[in-house]
Each structure stands twice: as C-alpha cells, then as structure tokens.
Amino acid sequence: MFEIKFKKAGVLKEFSKDYVNVEDNLLALEHQVRQTALYEVKEDLLNPAKHRELNEAYLDMFVKMYGEQFAAEDLKTASVETLETLNDLYLAALGGKQEEKETTKGKKKKKD
C-alpha cells in the first residue's frame, strides 16, 4: 500500500493506493520516455527549465495515479517522506521489486 499525507488547503489529508494497476504502469513508462528524451538532447541536460518541466510532469503522473484527488501544486508542499513514497510507487509501477530496509530495531522489513 502506498500511503501519503500532506496538507491540502491547510488540512492534513491522507491518500492511499492499494496496488499498482496497468494504467499506473503505462503512466510510469510514459514518464520514463520523457526522462530519456531529456537526457538524449545535450542542450537540455543543463537547462533548468527543461528539468523543471520534467519534474512537474512527474508530479502530474502521481496526481493521475491517485485518481486526481489532489493537484500537483498540493504535492509541491508535501514533505520529502511523501516524495520517497511516490518514488517507491514509481519504481513499483515500472515493475521494480521492493527492497528490504532496516528498521530502527535492526530487523529487515519489506517496504510497503
């Protein structure tokens, strides 16, 4: 499950996604194509505006994955922990395996 929390209109909201579906995979693949295209054009590599455009498209992808319950502007105010969860969702949507990470007690736990 991919749960994220952030303030929307000043109120803390929680959004969850139970599983990665085929549409999520398609959205992630489309983003990967955009990312590859950026890195193939030498001039764009050092262009902050192009990177900003790519990053905004990344946030828009998550808005779609969560059924447009919030806007990309809402995600911009979220914590880095929220971004970490979204990055995990992106990797899962691409078919990546969840890595185990150590908990504070030293036991390994599979990321949700």
VOGU-881910 format. One record per atom (N, C-alpha, C): residue number from 1; residue in three letters; atom name; x, z, y. Coordinates in steps of 0.1 Angstrom, whole numbers, plus 5000, padded with zeros to 4 digits. Atoms other than C-alpha are relative to their C-alpha. Last residue first. Layout:
<pts>
  voza  tise  lumpa    xx    zz    yy
   NUM   ALA     CA     X     Z     Y
...
</pts>
This chain:
<pts>
  voza  tise  lumpa    xx    zz    yy
   112   ASP      N  5014  5004  5001
   112   ASP     CA  5051  5018  4988
   112   ASP      C  4998  4987  5007
   111   LYS      N  5007  5001  4987
   111   LYS     CA  5089  5022  4984
   111   LYS      C  4986  4995  4997
   110   LYS      N  5003  5014  4996
   110   LYS     CA  5099  5033  4949
   110   LYS      C  4993  5000  5013
   109   LYS      N  5015  5002  4999
   109   LYS     CA  5113  5068  4948
   109   LYS      C  4998  4985  5004
   108   LYS      N  5003  5014  4995
   108   LYS     CA  5148  5079  4939
   108   LYS      C  4985  4998  4999
   107   LYS      N  5007  5008  5011
   107   LYS     CA  5153  5116  4938
   107   LYS      C  4997  4987  5005
   106   GLY      N  4990  5007  5008
   106   GLY     CA  5178  5131  4963
   106   GLY      C  4995  4992  4988
   105   LYS      N  4996  4991  5011
   105   LYS     CA  5155  5158  4977
   105   LYS      C  5010  4993  4990
   104   THR      N  4992  4989  4995
   104   THR     CA  5152  5139  5010
   104   THR      C  5005  5010  4989
   103   THR      N  5008  4991  4992
   103   THR     CA  5140  5108  4992
   103   THR      C  5009  5011  5005
   102   GLU      N  4999  4986  5003
   102   GLU     CA  5164  5081  4980
   102   GLU      C  4991  5008  5010
   101   LYS      N  4992  4993  4989
   101   LYS     CA  5152  5046  4983
   101   LYS      C  5000  5014  4996
   100   GLU      N  5001  4986  5000
   100   GLU     CA  5142  5022  4955
   100   GLU      C  5008  5006  5011
    99   GLU      N  4988  4992  5004
    99   GLU     CA  5139  4986  4964
    99   GLU      C  4996  5015  4999
    98   GLN      N  4999  4988  4992
    98   GLN     CA  5106  4967  4965
    98   GLN      C  5013  5007  4994
    97   LYS      N  5002  4988  5007
    97   LYS     CA  5110  4932  4950
    97   LYS      C  5002  5012  5009
    96   GLY      N  4989  4991  5002
    96   GLY     CA  5107  4902  4972
    96   GLY      C  4996  5012  4992
    95   GLY      N  4997  4998  5015
    95   GLY     CA  5079  4877  4966
    95   GLY      C  5012  5009  4997
    94   LEU      N  4991  5010  5004
    94   LEU     CA  5078  4864  5002
    94   LEU      C  5003  5000  4985
    93   ALA      N  5008  5012  4999
    93   ALA     CA  5048  4886  5009
    93   ALA      C  5008  4987  4996
    92   ALA      N  5009  5001  5012
    92   ALA     CA  5068  4915  4996
    92   ALA      C  4992  4987  5000
    91   LEU      N  4992  5003  5012
    91   LEU     CA  5095  4907  5021
    91   LEU      C  4992  5000  4988
    90   TYR      N  4995  5014  4999
    90   TYR     CA  5070  4905  5050
    90   TYR      C  5008  4996  4987
    89   LEU      N  5012  5009  5003
    89   LEU     CA  5053  4937  5039
    89   LEU      C  5005  4986  5000
    88   ASP      N  5002  4999  5014
    88   ASP     CA  5087  4955  5039
    88   ASP      C  4988  4991  4995
    87   ASN      N  4989  5008  5006
    87   ASN     CA  5094  4942  5074
    87   ASN      C  4999  5001  4984
    86   LEU      N  5004  5014  4999
    86   LEU     CA  5059  4955  5084
    86   LEU      C  5011  4991  4994
    85   THR      N  5011  5003  5009
    85   THR     CA  5068  4989  5071
    85   THR      C  4996  4986  5000
    84   GLU      N  4994  5000  5013
    84   GLU     CA  5101  4989  5090
    84   GLU      C  4989  4997  4989
    83   LEU      N  4993  5013  5002
    83   LEU     CA  5083  4978  5121
    83   LEU      C  5006  5000  4986
    82   THR      N  5011  5010  5003
    82   THR     CA  5059  5008  5118
    82   THR      C  5007  4986  4997
    81   GLU      N  5004  4997  5014
    81   GLU     CA  5090  5031  5115
    81   GLU      C  4989  4990  4996
    80   VAL      N  4991  5007  5008
    80   VAL     CA  5103  5015  5147
    80   VAL      C  4996  5002  4985
    79   SER      N  4987  4994  5003
    79   SER     CA  5073  5029  5165
    79   SER      C  5009  4990  4991
    78   ALA      N  4999  4992  5012
    78   ALA     CA  5044  5008  5179
    78   ALA      C  5015  5005  4998
    77   THR      N  4998  4986  4996
    77   THR     CA  5042  4996  5215
    77   THR      C  5001  5010  4988
    76   LYS      N  4988  4998  4992
    76   LYS     CA  5049  4960  5206
    76   LYS      C  5002  5014  5004
    75   LEU      N  4989  4998  5008
    75   LEU     CA  5023  4962  5178
    75   LEU      C  5013  5002  5008
    74   ASP      N  5001  4986  5005
    74   ASP     CA  4995  4966  5203
    74   ASP      C  5012  5003  4991
    73   GLU      N  4996  4992  4989
    73   GLU     CA  5006  4934  5221
    73   GLU      C  4999  5015  4996
    72   ALA      N  4985  4999  5000
    72   ALA     CA  5005  4916  5188
    72   ALA      C  5004  5009  5011
    71   ALA      N  4993  5011  4994
    71   ALA     CA  4968  4924  5187
    71   ALA      C  5015  5002  4999
    70   PHE      N  4992  4997  4989
    70   PHE     CA  4947  4946  5164
    70   PHE      C  5007  4988  5005
    69   GLN      N  5005  4987  4996
    69   GLN     CA  4922  4944  5136
    69   GLN      C  5006  5005  5013
    68   GLU      N  5002  5000  4985
    68   GLU     CA  4931  4907  5133
    68   GLU      C  4993  5012  5005
    67   GLY      N  5013  5004  4997
    67   GLY     CA  4927  4908  5095
    67   GLY      C  4996  5000  5015
    66   TYR      N  5009  4988  4999
    66   TYR     CA  4958  4928  5088
    66   TYR      C  4986  4997  5005
    65   MET      N  4999  4993  5013
    65   MET     CA  4978  4898  5076
    65   MET      C  4990  5012  5000
    64   LYS      N  5008  5007  5010
    64   LYS     CA  4967  4879  5107
    64   LYS      C  4999  5007  4987
    63   VAL      N  5014  4999  4995
    63   VAL     CA  4980  4905  5131
    63   VAL      C  4991  4993  4990
    62   PHE      N  5006  4988  5005
    62   PHE     CA  5011  4906  5109
    62   PHE      C  4986  5003  5005
    61   MET      N  5002  5001  5014
    61   MET     CA  5018  4869  5115
    61   MET      C  4994  5013  4994
    60   ASP      N  5013  5007  5002
    60   ASP     CA  5013  4874  5152
    60   ASP      C  4996  4999  4985
    59   LEU      N  5011  4990  4998
    59   LEU     CA  5041  4899  5151
    59   LEU      C  4987  4994  4998
    58   TYR      N  4999  4990  5011
    58   TYR     CA  5065  4874  5136
    58   TYR      C  4989  5010  5001
    57   ALA      N  5007  5006  5012
    57   ALA     CA  5053  4847  5160
    57   ALA      C  5000  5009  4988
    56   GLU      N  5014  4999  4997
    56   GLU     CA  5063  4871  5188
    56   GLU      C  4992  4993  4989
    55   ASN      N  5004  4986  5002
    55   ASN     CA  5097  4874  5172
    55   ASN      C  4985  5002  5003
    54   LEU      N  5000  4998  5015
    54   LEU     CA  5101  4836  5170
    54   LEU      C  4995  5014  4997
    53   GLU      N  5011  5008  5005
    53   GLU     CA  5092  4832  5207
    53   GLU      C  4998  5002  4985
    52   ARG      N  5013  4992  4996
    52   ARG     CA  5115  4860  5217
    52   ARG      C  4988  4993  4994
    51   HIS      N  5001  4989  5009
    51   HIS     CA  5143  4842  5197
    51   HIS      C  4988  5009  5003
    50   LYS      N  5004  5005  5014
    50   LYS     CA  5136  4810  5215
    50   LYS      C  4999  5011  4990
    49   ALA      N  5014  5004  4999
    49   ALA     CA  5136  4828  5249
    49   ALA      C  4995  4995  4987
    48   PRO      N  5009  4988  5001
    48   PRO     CA  5169  4845  5241
    48   PRO      C  4985  4996  5000
    47   ASN      N  5010  5001  4990
    47   ASN     CA  5187  4811  5236
    47   ASN      C  4990  5012  4998
    46   LEU      N  4996  4991  4989
    46   LEU     CA  5220  4816  5218
    46   LEU      C  4989  5000  5011
    45   LEU      N  4994  4987  5005
    45   LEU     CA  5209  4802  5185
    45   LEU      C  5003  5010  5011
    44   ASP      N  5010  4990  5000
    44   ASP     CA  5186  4776  5202
    44   ASP      C  5006  5014  4995
    43   GLU      N  5003  4995  4987
    43   GLU     CA  5215  4754  5212
    43   GLU      C  4990  5012  5000
    42   LYS      N  4989  4993  4995
    42   LYS     CA  5227  4751  5176
    42   LYS      C  4997  5006  5014
    41   VAL      N  4997  5006  4987
    41   VAL     CA  5194  4740  5162
    41   VAL      C  5010  5009  5007
    40   GLU      N  4994  5013  5002
    40   GLU     CA  5194  4749  5125
    40   GLU      C  5003  4993  5013
    39   TYR      N  4986  4999  5004
    39   TYR     CA  5189  4786  5131
    39   TYR      C  5007  4986  4998
    38   LEU      N  4993  4994  4988
    38   LEU     CA  5156  4781  5149
    38   LEU      C  5015  5000  4997
    37   ALA      N  4999  5010  4990
    37   ALA     CA  5143  4758  5121
    37   ALA      C  5008  5005  5013
    36   THR      N  4990  5010  5004
    36   THR     CA  5151  4784  5095
    36   THR      C  5002  4989  5011
    35   GLN      N  4987  4993  4998
    35   GLN     CA  5131  4810  5114
    35   GLN      C  5011  4991  4996
    34   ARG      N  4997  4999  4985
    34   ARG     CA  5101  4787  5118
    34   ARG      C  5014  5006  5002
    33   VAL      N  4997  5013  4996
    33   VAL     CA  5103  4779  5080
    33   VAL      C  5003  5000  5015
    32   GLN      N  4986  5003  5005
    32   GLN     CA  5105  4816  5072
    32   GLN      C  5004  4986  5004
    31   HIS      N  4991  4993  4991
    31   HIS     CA  5074  4822  5093
    31   HIS      C  5014  4997  4996
    30   GLU      N  5000  5008  4987
    30   GLU     CA  5055  4795  5074
    30   GLU      C  5009  5007  5010
    29   LEU      N  4992  5012  5002
    29   LEU     CA  5066  4812  5041
    29   LEU      C  5000  4992  5013
    28   ALA      N  4986  4996  5000
    28   ALA     CA  5053  4846  5054
    28   ALA      C  5009  4987  4998
    27   LEU      N  4995  4997  4986
    27   LEU     CA  5020  4831  5064
    27   LEU      C  5014  5004  5000
    26   LEU      N  4999  5012  4992
    26   LEU     CA  5016  4814  5030
    26   LEU      C  5004  5003  5014
    25   ASN      N  4988  5008  5005
    25   ASN     CA  5025  4846  5011
    25   ASN      C  5001  4987  5009
    24   ASP      N  4988  4993  4995
    24   ASP     CA  5000  4866  5032
    24   ASP      C  5013  4992  4996
    23   GLU      N  5000  5004  4986
    23   GLU     CA  4973  4840  5024
    23   GLU      C  5012  5007  5006
    22   VAL      N  4994  5013  4999
    22   VAL     CA  4981  4845  4987
    22   VAL      C  5001  4996  5014
    21   ASN      N  5008  5011  5005
    21   ASN     CA  4974  4882  4989
    21   ASN      C  5007  4987  5002
    20   VAL      N  4997  5013  4994
    20   VAL     CA  4997  4912  4993
    20   VAL      C  4992  4989  4993
    19   TYR      N  4991  5009  5008
    19   TYR     CA  4981  4945  4984
    19   TYR      C  5003  4987  5008
    18   ASP      N  4999  4996  5014
    18   ASP     CA  4962  4975  4997
    18   ASP      C  5010  4991  4992
    17   LYS      N  5001  5012  5008
    17   LYS     CA  4967  4969  5034
    17   LYS      C  5003  5003  4986
    16   SER      N  4994  5001  5013
    16   SER     CA  4962  4998  5057
    16   SER      C  4997  4987  4993
    15   PHE      N  5004  5012  5006
    15   PHE     CA  4956  5005  5094
    15   PHE      C  5007  4999  4986
    14   GLU      N  4993  5003  5012
    14   GLU     CA  4958  5038  5111
    14   GLU      C  4994  4988  4994
    13   LYS      N  5008  5007  5010
    13   LYS     CA  4948  5044  5147
    13   LYS      C  5009  4998  4988
    12   LEU      N  4992  5002  5012
    12   LEU     CA  4962  5068  5173
    12   LEU      C  4990  4994  4989
    11   VAL      N  5004  4992  5011
    11   VAL     CA  4941  5064  5205
    11   VAL      C  5008  4996  4987
    10   GLY      N  4997  4985  4998
    10   GLY     CA  4956  5053  5238
    10   GLY      C  4995  5009  4989
     9   ALA      N  5008  4995  4989
     9   ALA     CA  4940  5018  5237
     9   ALA      C  5001  5015  5002
     8   LYS      N  5007  5012  4995
     8   LYS     CA  4956  5013  5203
     8   LYS      C  4991  5005  5011
     7   LYS      N  5011  4998  4990
     7   LYS     CA  4982  5039  5194
     7   LYS      C  4995  4986  5005
     6   PHE      N  4996  5002  4987
     6   PHE     CA  5001  5033  5162
     6   PHE      C  4989  5002  5010
     5   LYS      N  5007  4992  4990
     5   LYS     CA  4999  5039  5125
     5   LYS      C  5006  4997  5014
     4   ILE      N  4993  4999  4987
     4   ILE     CA  5009  5016  5097
     4   ILE      C  4991  5008  5009
     3   GLU      N  5007  4992  4989
     3   GLU     CA  5000  5018  5060
     3   GLU      C  5008  5000  5013
     2   PHE      N  4993  5001  4987
     2   PHE     CA  5012  4992  5035
     2   PHE      C  4992  5006  5011
     1   MET      N  5009  5000  4988
     1   MET     CA  5000  5000  5000
     1   MET      C  5009  5000  5012
</pts>
